[in-house]
Amino acid sequence: MTPDQRQTPTPTPQPCRIRCCTVGGCLAANALAVKAQFQTAVTAAGLEDQVTVASVGCLGLCGQAPLVQIDPAGDLYTHVTPAHAAPILATLSHPHPPTLPPSHSATPPPLHPSTLPFFTRQHRIVLENSGLIDPERIEDYLAAQGYEALHRCLRDLEPETVIDTITRSGLRGRGGAGYPTGLKWATVAKMPPGQKYVVCNADEGDPGAYMDRSVLESDPHRVLEGMAIAAYAVGANQGYIYVRGEYPLANRHLQTALGQAKRHGVLGSQIFDSPFDFRVDLRIGAGAFVCGEETALIASIEGKRGLPRPRPPYPAESGLWGCPTLINNVETFANIAPILRNGADWFAAIGTAHSRGTKVFSLTGHVQNAGLIEVPMGITLREIVEAMGQGTPDGTPIKAVQTGGPSGGCIPAEAFDTPVDYESLKALGSIMGSGGMIVMDEHTSMVEVAQFFMEFCMEESCGKCIPCRAGTVQLYQLLTKFKHRRATPGDLAQLEALCDMVQHTSLCGLGQAAPNPVLSTLRYFRDEYLAAVVELC
């Protein structure tokens, strides 16, 4: 893209903009019909020159879809139907209509995000464009400082300086393990000259998690820009995005973004008229959870069966086709451009001493405000669950929250004052994971929760190693006995012994972490297991 193209003036914003979320949960809740009806209502009212109707990415409060937000006031309408379009449009001319009883009101009352903890306690870096731009228009991304960080890197910064900036920012991989991103980049960069690769792991598969899907659906160029910066830093010229086949909209938006990026010269050959070349191809996964493990993911990209292999060597040394390969997930890459734009110190000032920046979570389960949130590291679980989530819909006390998906653990309500960071969650027997956060009320059986996640791991085990292949089956069978209150004291001892064996002898992270939900529920809710034990005479 030439400087002239980048400076192409964008149309003057019109005074009123109706932003319709058309991704994720809103799309499933008839959002396209809602948007179409708003457009029809605007045309019928002859307001085309005053009001625009736009498709945007996730607006956050996914549990109350479809969502529509209207600028410039920013009022947010929830549970919108096509029938609401004309009445809502009418309120724009009469901003203070008489209040009607709910049963007679033609429009749902709007929410004011500037007064709601769900929004005010967020710190949006990864999601800064989400809900504001049309994910299918590169022009919107460019108007939001898109590709400026890449342009600056190629023009002003040496690769070593880019890596140093990421290192000093304190960014850790958001895929779950929390490995220092700058250290991983430096390892790949130090490998001997030759073919290197950059891979975006978008094989999000945790139950209840949809952070990466939402980022890809809402702001795909952000991920591409992060990958291009990473490629420049480590010396790669080819990238791959490995994305779940179950994410058709994310795949479509990525395909669109890739085509636009090539046409605008921000991907491909001689980017920004520099010697730097970088191409990105998509690889569509077939739904195997184990392919989220990086060595299995590499095998799948190479066209082989997605099976993990022992490490070392690590992918940074020997990855795709034996070449040094940098693998980060969607959220990690989405953090890169803001760090380069605002500086390492800016990012490092957010969060805690060892967990810098923010984290995106999908807040789901027994909670009033279910949706996508981005919070600063160090915020407590209580703030997330009780202030932002507003507790359970019917006021039932909350029993626990599950973080980290099938590799994570269940944290009891008594520990909700714990800050959300990598070390604190690990100390509680859970993990940050990729960002799934499931709230459970007091009626939830923790034994059944453990059984659910073990069934997931059992079905998703690739079968390569015996501890995982056979151990998860035996653990599931034991948990089933507890669920049906047919367990014996010996079963409890065997359950704990098997957890230890699977955890310490499985080949990859899937098997090693599979017992975590069992161990955490045994730790905090052991009475539920004991209550299921039948004493034999």
C-alpha positions as CSV (number, residue, x, y, z in Angstrom):
1,M,0.0,0.0,0.0
2,T,1.4,3.4,-0.9
3,P,1.4,6.4,1.4
4,D,-1.2,8.0,-0.8
5,Q,-3.5,5.0,-0.3
6,R,-3.1,5.2,3.4
7,Q,-4.0,8.9,3.4
8,T,-7.2,8.4,1.5
9,P,-9.7,10.5,3.4
10,T,-12.5,8.6,5.0
11,P,-16.1,9.8,4.6
12,T,-17.2,12.4,7.2
13,P,-19.0,10.5,10.0
14,Q,-22.7,11.0,10.0
15,P,-24.2,12.2,13.2
16,C,-26.0,9.0,14.0
17,R,-24.6,5.5,13.6
18,I,-26.6,2.4,14.4
19,R,-24.1,-0.4,15.1
20,C,-25.6,-3.9,14.8
21,C,-23.6,-6.8,16.1
22,T,-23.7,-9.4,13.3
23,V,-21.3,-12.0,14.7
24,G,-21.4,-14.9,17.3
25,G,-24.4,-15.1,19.5
26,C,-26.1,-12.1,17.9
27,L,-25.9,-13.7,14.4
28,A,-27.5,-16.9,15.8
29,A,-30.2,-14.7,17.3
30,N,-31.4,-13.2,14.0
31,A,-29.1,-10.2,14.0
32,L,-29.0,-10.0,10.2
33,A,-32.8,-9.6,10.1
34,V,-32.5,-6.9,12.8
35,K,-29.9,-5.0,10.8
36,A,-32.0,-5.3,7.6
37,Q,-35.0,-4.0,9.4
38,F,-33.1,-1.0,10.7
39,Q,-31.9,-0.2,7.2
40,T,-35.5,-0.4,5.9
41,A,-36.7,1.8,8.7
42,V,-34.0,4.4,8.0
43,T,-34.9,4.4,4.3
44,A,-38.7,4.6,5.0
45,A,-38.0,7.6,7.3
46,G,-35.9,9.3,4.7
47,L,-33.0,9.5,7.0
48,E,-30.3,8.0,4.8
49,D,-28.3,11.2,4.9
50,Q,-28.4,11.4,8.7
51,V,-28.3,7.9,9.9
52,T,-26.0,5.0,9.0
53,V,-26.6,1.4,9.8
54,A,-23.4,-0.7,10.1
55,S,-22.4,-4.3,10.8
56,V,-19.9,-4.5,13.6
57,G,-18.2,-7.2,15.7
58,C,-19.0,-8.3,19.2
59,L,-20.6,-5.7,21.5
60,G,-19.8,-7.9,24.6
61,L,-23.1,-8.7,26.3
62,C,-23.6,-11.9,24.3
63,G,-26.1,-13.4,26.7
64,Q,-28.6,-10.7,25.8
65,A,-28.3,-10.9,22.0
66,P,-29.1,-9.5,19.5
67,L,-27.4,-6.3,20.5
68,V,-27.6,-2.8,18.9
69,Q,-25.7,0.2,20.0
70,I,-26.4,3.7,18.8
71,D,-24.0,6.6,18.5
72,P,-23.3,9.3,19.5
73,A,-25.0,8.6,22.9
74,G,-23.8,5.0,23.0
75,D,-27.2,3.6,24.2
76,L,-27.2,-0.2,24.0
77,Y,-30.3,-2.1,23.2
78,T,-30.6,-5.8,24.1
79,H,-32.8,-8.7,22.9
80,V,-33.6,-6.6,19.9
81,T,-36.1,-8.0,17.3
82,P,-36.8,-6.7,13.8
83,A,-40.1,-5.3,15.2
84,H,-38.1,-3.0,17.5
85,A,-36.2,-1.2,14.7
86,A,-38.8,1.4,13.8
87,P,-39.7,2.3,17.4
88,I,-36.0,2.6,18.4
89,L,-35.4,4.7,15.3
90,A,-38.3,7.0,16.4
91,T,-36.7,7.6,19.8
92,L,-33.7,9.2,18.0
93,S,-35.9,12.1,17.2
94,H,-37.6,12.0,20.5
95,P,-34.9,11.1,23.0
96,H,-37.1,11.4,26.0
97,P,-40.4,9.6,25.1
98,P,-43.0,9.1,27.9
99,T,-42.3,6.0,30.0
100,L,-44.7,3.2,29.4
101,P,-45.2,0.0,31.5
102,P,-43.0,-2.8,30.2
103,S,-46.0,-4.7,28.8
104,H,-46.9,-1.7,26.7
105,S,-43.5,-0.5,25.7
106,A,-42.7,-0.8,22.0
107,T,-39.0,-0.8,22.5
108,P,-36.7,-2.4,25.1
109,P,-35.2,0.2,27.4
110,P,-31.6,1.0,26.5
111,L,-28.7,0.3,28.7
112,H,-26.0,2.9,29.3
113,P,-22.6,1.2,29.2
114,S,-20.9,4.1,30.9
115,T,-22.7,3.3,34.1
116,L,-22.5,-0.5,34.1
117,P,-19.7,-2.3,35.8
118,F,-19.8,-4.9,33.1
119,F,-18.3,-2.3,30.8
120,T,-16.7,0.2,33.1
121,R,-14.4,-2.3,34.8
122,Q,-13.0,-3.5,31.4
123,H,-9.7,-2.4,29.9
124,R,-10.0,-3.0,26.3
125,I,-6.7,-3.5,24.3
126,V,-7.4,-6.7,22.3
127,L,-11.0,-5.8,21.9
128,E,-10.5,-2.1,21.4
129,N,-12.0,-2.2,17.9
130,S,-14.6,-4.9,18.6
131,G,-18.1,-3.6,18.2
132,L,-16.8,-0.4,16.6
133,I,-15.6,-1.4,13.2
134,D,-17.0,-3.5,10.4
135,P,-14.7,-6.6,10.4
136,E,-15.2,-7.0,6.6
137,R,-13.9,-3.5,5.8
138,I,-10.1,-2.9,5.9
139,E,-10.9,0.8,5.5
140,D,-12.4,0.7,9.0
141,Y,-9.3,-1.0,10.4
142,L,-7.0,1.5,8.7
143,A,-9.1,4.4,10.2
144,A,-8.5,2.9,13.6
145,Q,-4.7,3.1,13.3
146,G,-4.6,-0.3,11.7
147,Y,-1.3,-1.4,10.2
148,E,0.4,1.7,11.6
149,A,2.5,-0.4,14.0
150,L,3.6,-2.7,11.2
151,H,4.5,0.3,9.1
152,R,6.6,1.8,11.9
153,C,8.4,-1.5,12.5
154,L,9.4,-1.8,8.8
155,R,10.4,1.8,8.6
156,D,12.0,2.6,11.9
157,L,12.8,-0.5,14.0
158,E,15.3,-3.3,13.7
159,P,13.9,-6.8,14.4
160,E,16.0,-6.9,17.6
161,T,14.3,-3.7,18.8
162,V,10.8,-5.2,18.1
163,I,11.7,-8.3,20.1
164,D,13.1,-6.1,22.9
165,T,9.9,-4.1,23.0
166,I,7.8,-7.2,23.3
167,T,10.1,-8.6,26.0
168,R,10.0,-5.5,28.1
169,S,6.2,-5.3,27.8
170,G,6.0,-8.5,29.9
171,L,3.5,-10.1,27.5
172,R,3.0,-13.8,28.2
173,G,1.3,-16.2,25.8
174,R,-2.4,-16.1,26.1
175,G,-3.0,-19.6,25.0
176,G,-2.8,-21.0,28.5
177,A,0.7,-21.8,29.6
178,G,1.8,-18.1,29.9
179,Y,5.2,-18.6,28.4
180,P,7.0,-15.2,27.9
181,T,6.3,-14.1,24.4
182,G,9.5,-12.1,23.9
183,L,11.6,-15.0,25.0
184,K,9.9,-17.3,22.5
185,W,10.4,-14.7,19.7
186,A,14.0,-14.3,20.6
187,T,14.6,-18.1,20.5
188,V,13.2,-18.3,17.0
189,A,15.1,-15.2,15.9
190,K,18.4,-16.7,17.1
191,M,18.0,-19.9,15.0
192,P,20.4,-20.1,12.0
193,P,19.3,-18.2,8.8
194,G,16.9,-20.1,6.6
195,Q,13.2,-20.9,6.3
196,K,11.2,-20.0,9.4
197,Y,7.5,-19.9,10.0
198,V,4.9,-18.0,12.1
199,V,1.8,-19.9,13.1
200,C,-1.4,-18.6,14.7
201,N,-3.0,-21.2,16.9
202,A,-6.8,-20.5,16.5
203,D,-7.9,-24.0,17.3
204,E,-9.9,-22.9,20.3
205,G,-11.7,-25.9,21.7
206,D,-12.4,-25.4,25.4
207,P,-16.1,-25.9,26.4
208,G,-17.6,-22.5,27.0
209,A,-14.7,-20.5,25.5
210,Y,-15.1,-18.3,22.4
211,M,-12.6,-15.5,22.9
212,D,-10.5,-16.3,19.9
213,R,-13.5,-16.9,17.7
214,S,-14.9,-13.5,18.6
215,V,-11.6,-11.7,17.9
216,L,-11.3,-13.3,14.5
217,E,-14.9,-12.5,13.7
218,S,-14.7,-9.0,15.0
219,D,-11.2,-7.8,14.1
220,P,-9.3,-10.2,11.8
221,H,-6.8,-7.6,10.6
222,R,-5.6,-7.1,14.1
223,V,-4.4,-10.7,14.2
224,L,-2.8,-10.5,10.7
225,E,-0.9,-7.3,11.7
226,G,0.4,-9.0,14.8
227,M,1.6,-12.0,12.8
228,A,3.3,-9.8,10.2
229,I,5.2,-7.9,13.0
230,A,6.2,-11.2,14.5
231,A,7.4,-12.5,11.2
232,Y,9.5,-9.4,10.6
233,A,11.0,-9.8,14.1
234,V,12.0,-13.5,13.8
235,G,12.8,-13.5,10.1
236,A,9.9,-15.5,8.7
237,N,8.3,-15.1,5.3
238,Q,5.4,-17.5,5.6
239,G,2.6,-17.8,8.1
240,Y,-0.3,-20.1,8.8
241,I,-3.5,-19.6,10.7
242,Y,-4.8,-22.9,12.0
243,V,-8.5,-22.3,12.7
244,R,-11.3,-24.6,13.7
245,G,-13.6,-25.8,11.0
246,E,-16.5,-25.2,13.4
247,Y,-15.9,-21.4,13.1
248,P,-17.3,-20.7,9.6
249,L,-17.8,-17.0,10.1
250,A,-14.3,-16.5,11.5
251,N,-12.9,-18.4,8.5
252,R,-14.9,-16.2,6.1
253,H,-13.8,-13.0,7.8
254,L,-10.2,-14.2,7.7
255,Q,-10.4,-15.1,4.0
256,T,-11.9,-11.6,3.3
257,A,-9.2,-9.9,5.4
258,L,-6.4,-11.8,3.7
259,G,-7.6,-10.8,0.3
260,Q,-7.9,-7.1,1.4
261,A,-4.5,-7.1,3.0
262,K,-2.8,-8.4,-0.1
263,R,-4.6,-5.9,-2.3
264,H,-3.6,-3.0,0.0
265,G,0.0,-4.2,0.1
266,V,0.2,-5.0,3.9
267,L,0.7,-8.7,3.2
268,G,2.6,-10.3,0.4
269,S,5.8,-9.1,-1.3
270,Q,7.7,-5.9,-0.5
271,I,5.3,-4.8,2.2
272,F,5.2,-1.0,2.5
273,D,7.8,-0.9,-0.3
274,S,10.3,-2.6,2.0
275,P,12.3,-5.8,1.3
276,F,10.1,-7.7,3.8
277,D,7.8,-10.4,2.3
278,F,5.2,-12.2,4.3
279,R,2.4,-14.5,3.1
280,V,-0.3,-16.1,5.3
281,D,-2.4,-19.2,4.4
282,L,-5.3,-20.7,6.3
283,R,-5.5,-24.2,7.5
284,I,-8.9,-25.5,8.6
285,G,-8.9,-27.9,11.5
286,A,-11.2,-30.9,11.6
287,G,-12.4,-30.5,15.2
288,A,-9.8,-32.5,17.1
289,F,-9.2,-30.9,20.5
290,V,-5.6,-32.3,20.6
291,C,-4.7,-30.2,17.6
292,G,-4.6,-27.2,20.0
293,E,-1.4,-28.7,21.3
294,E,1.4,-27.2,19.2
295,T,3.2,-30.3,18.0
296,A,-0.1,-31.9,17.0
297,L,-1.1,-28.7,15.3
298,I,2.2,-28.7,13.4
299,A,1.6,-32.3,12.3
300,S,-1.9,-31.4,11.1
301,I,-0.6,-28.4,9.0
302,E,1.9,-30.7,7.4
303,G,-1.0,-32.9,6.3
304,K,-0.4,-35.7,8.8
305,R,-2.7,-37.0,11.5
306,G,-2.8,-34.5,14.4
307,L,-0.8,-36.3,17.0
308,P,1.5,-34.7,19.6
309,R,5.2,-35.7,19.8
310,P,7.6,-35.6,22.7
311,R,9.5,-32.4,23.3
312,P,12.4,-31.3,23.0
313,P,13.0,-30.3,20.3
314,Y,10.6,-27.5,20.7
315,P,8.9,-25.9,17.7
316,A,11.0,-22.8,18.1
317,E,14.0,-25.0,17.1
318,S,12.3,-27.6,14.9
319,G,8.7,-27.0,14.0
320,L,7.0,-27.1,10.6
321,W,8.9,-29.3,8.3
322,G,11.8,-29.2,10.7
323,C,12.2,-25.5,10.5
324,P,12.1,-23.0,13.4
325,T,8.5,-22.0,14.0
326,L,7.0,-19.4,16.2
327,I,3.5,-20.4,17.5
328,N,1.3,-17.9,19.4
329,N,-2.4,-17.9,19.8
330,V,-5.0,-15.4,18.5
331,E,-5.1,-13.2,21.6
332,T,-1.3,-13.0,21.9
333,F,-1.0,-11.7,18.3
334,A,-3.9,-9.3,18.9
335,N,-1.8,-7.6,21.6
336,I,1.2,-7.0,19.5
337,A,0.1,-3.9,17.4
338,P,-1.0,-1.9,20.5
339,I,2.2,-2.7,22.3
340,L,4.3,-1.4,19.4
341,R,2.0,1.7,19.0
342,N,2.0,2.6,22.7
343,G,5.3,1.2,24.0
344,A,6.4,-1.5,26.3
345,D,6.1,0.7,29.4
346,W,2.5,1.4,28.7
347,F,1.6,-2.3,28.5
348,A,3.8,-3.2,31.5
349,A,2.0,-0.7,33.7
350,I,-1.2,-2.7,33.4
351,G,-1.7,-5.8,35.5
352,T,0.5,-7.3,38.1
353,A,4.2,-7.7,38.6
354,H,4.4,-11.1,36.8
355,S,1.2,-10.9,34.7
356,R,1.2,-7.8,32.6
357,G,-1.6,-6.4,30.5
358,T,-5.1,-7.6,30.2
359,K,-6.9,-10.9,29.6
360,V,-10.0,-11.7,27.6
361,F,-12.5,-14.0,29.1
362,S,-15.8,-15.5,28.0
363,L,-18.0,-15.2,31.1
364,T,-20.7,-17.9,31.0
365,G,-22.8,-20.2,33.1
366,H,-25.0,-19.2,36.0
367,V,-24.5,-15.5,35.7
368,Q,-26.7,-12.6,34.7
369,N,-24.3,-10.8,32.4
370,A,-22.8,-13.5,30.3
371,G,-20.5,-12.3,27.6
372,L,-17.1,-11.3,26.4
373,I,-14.9,-9.2,28.7
374,E,-11.4,-7.9,28.8
375,V,-10.1,-7.1,32.2
376,P,-6.7,-6.0,33.6
377,M,-4.7,-8.7,35.2
378,G,-5.0,-8.6,39.0
379,I,-8.7,-7.9,39.1
380,T,-10.3,-10.3,41.5
381,L,-12.6,-13.2,40.6
382,R,-15.2,-11.5,42.9
383,E,-15.2,-8.3,40.8
384,I,-15.7,-10.3,37.6
385,V,-18.4,-12.7,38.9
386,E,-20.3,-10.5,41.2
387,A,-19.8,-6.9,40.0
388,M,-19.4,-7.4,36.2
389,G,-21.5,-10.6,36.0
390,Q,-24.0,-9.4,38.5
391,G,-24.3,-12.9,40.1
392,T,-26.8,-15.5,39.2
393,P,-30.1,-14.7,37.4
394,D,-32.3,-15.8,40.2
395,G,-30.1,-14.7,43.1
396,T,-29.0,-18.2,44.0
397,P,-25.6,-18.1,45.8
398,I,-22.6,-18.9,43.6
399,K,-20.7,-22.0,44.5
400,A,-17.7,-21.9,42.2
401,V,-16.1,-20.7,39.0
402,Q,-14.3,-22.9,36.6
403,T,-11.3,-21.5,34.7
404,G,-9.0,-23.0,32.1
405,G,-11.5,-25.4,30.4
406,P,-10.8,-29.1,30.7
407,S,-7.3,-28.4,31.7
408,G,-8.3,-26.1,34.5
409,G,-10.0,-26.3,37.8
410,C,-12.9,-25.3,39.9
411,I,-12.4,-22.4,42.4
412,P,-14.7,-22.1,45.3
413,A,-16.6,-18.9,46.2
414,E,-14.5,-18.5,49.4
415,A,-11.5,-17.8,47.2
416,F,-13.1,-15.2,45.0
417,D,-10.9,-12.4,46.4
418,T,-7.9,-14.0,44.7
419,P,-6.4,-11.8,42.0
420,V,-6.6,-13.1,38.4
421,D,-3.1,-13.8,37.4
422,Y,-1.1,-16.8,36.3
423,E,0.5,-17.6,39.6
424,S,-2.5,-17.1,41.8
425,L,-4.8,-19.3,39.8
426,K,-2.1,-22.0,39.7
427,A,-1.8,-21.8,43.5
428,L,-5.6,-22.5,43.7
429,G,-5.2,-25.6,41.6
430,S,-6.5,-24.0,38.4
431,I,-5.0,-22.2,35.4
432,M,-5.6,-19.1,33.4
433,G,-6.1,-21.2,30.3
434,S,-7.2,-19.5,27.1
435,G,-10.0,-17.6,28.9
436,G,-13.0,-19.7,29.5
437,M,-14.7,-18.8,32.8
438,I,-17.8,-20.8,33.8
439,V,-19.9,-19.7,36.9
440,M,-21.7,-22.4,38.8
441,D,-24.4,-21.8,41.4
442,E,-24.9,-23.8,44.7
443,H,-27.2,-26.4,43.0
444,T,-24.3,-27.6,40.8
445,S,-22.9,-31.0,41.5
446,M,-19.2,-30.7,41.4
447,V,-18.8,-34.5,40.9
448,E,-20.9,-34.1,37.7
449,V,-18.7,-31.2,36.6
450,A,-15.6,-33.3,37.0
451,Q,-17.3,-36.1,35.1
452,F,-18.3,-33.8,32.3
453,F,-14.7,-32.5,31.8
454,M,-13.3,-36.0,32.1
455,E,-15.8,-37.3,29.4
456,F,-14.6,-34.4,27.2
457,C,-10.9,-35.4,27.7
458,M,-11.7,-39.1,27.2
459,E,-13.4,-38.5,23.9
460,E,-10.8,-36.0,22.7
461,S,-7.8,-38.2,23.6
462,C,-5.8,-38.9,20.5
463,G,-4.9,-42.4,21.9
464,K,-1.2,-42.1,21.3
465,C,-0.1,-42.7,24.9
466,I,-1.6,-45.3,27.2
467,P,-1.9,-43.1,30.4
468,C,-4.2,-40.7,28.6
469,R,-6.0,-43.2,26.4
470,A,-6.8,-45.7,29.1
471,G,-6.5,-43.5,32.2
472,T,-9.2,-41.0,31.1
473,V,-11.6,-43.9,30.5
474,Q,-11.0,-45.4,33.9
475,L,-11.3,-42.0,35.6
476,Y,-14.6,-41.4,33.8
477,Q,-15.9,-44.8,34.9
478,L,-15.0,-44.1,38.5
479,L,-16.6,-40.6,38.4
480,T,-19.7,-42.2,37.0
481,K,-19.9,-44.4,40.1
482,F,-19.6,-41.3,42.3
483,K,-22.3,-39.6,40.3
484,H,-24.7,-42.5,40.9
485,R,-23.6,-42.9,44.5
486,R,-22.3,-46.4,43.9
487,A,-18.6,-45.6,44.8
488,T,-16.7,-47.4,47.5
489,P,-13.9,-46.1,49.8
490,G,-11.5,-48.0,47.5
491,D,-12.8,-46.1,44.5
492,L,-11.9,-42.8,46.1
493,A,-8.3,-44.0,46.7
494,Q,-8.1,-45.4,43.2
495,L,-9.5,-42.1,41.8
496,E,-6.7,-40.1,43.4
497,A,-4.0,-42.6,42.4
498,L,-5.1,-42.6,38.8
499,C,-5.2,-38.8,38.7
500,D,-1.6,-38.8,39.8
501,M,-0.6,-41.4,37.3
502,V,-2.3,-39.7,34.3
503,Q,-1.0,-36.3,35.3
504,H,2.7,-37.4,35.5
505,T,3.0,-40.0,32.7
506,S,0.9,-38.7,29.8
507,L,2.7,-37.5,26.7
508,C,1.2,-34.1,26.1
509,G,-0.6,-31.3,27.9
510,L,-4.1,-32.7,27.2
511,G,-3.4,-35.8,29.2
512,Q,-1.2,-34.2,31.8
513,A,-3.9,-31.6,32.7
514,A,-7.0,-33.9,32.3
515,P,-7.1,-34.7,36.0
516,N,-7.1,-31.0,37.1
517,P,-10.9,-30.7,37.3
518,V,-11.1,-33.8,39.4
519,L,-8.2,-32.8,41.7
520,S,-9.6,-29.3,42.3
521,T,-13.1,-30.6,43.1
522,L,-11.5,-33.2,45.4
523,R,-9.6,-30.4,47.1
524,Y,-12.5,-28.0,47.6
525,F,-15.6,-30.1,47.5
526,R,-14.4,-33.5,48.9
527,D,-17.6,-33.8,51.0
528,E,-19.6,-34.3,47.8
529,Y,-17.4,-37.3,46.9
530,L,-17.6,-38.7,50.4
531,A,-21.4,-38.3,50.3
532,A,-21.4,-40.6,47.3
533,V,-19.4,-43.4,48.9
534,V,-21.4,-46.4,49.9
535,E,-20.0,-48.1,53.0
536,L,-19.8,-51.8,52.5
537,C,-20.5,-54.2,55.4
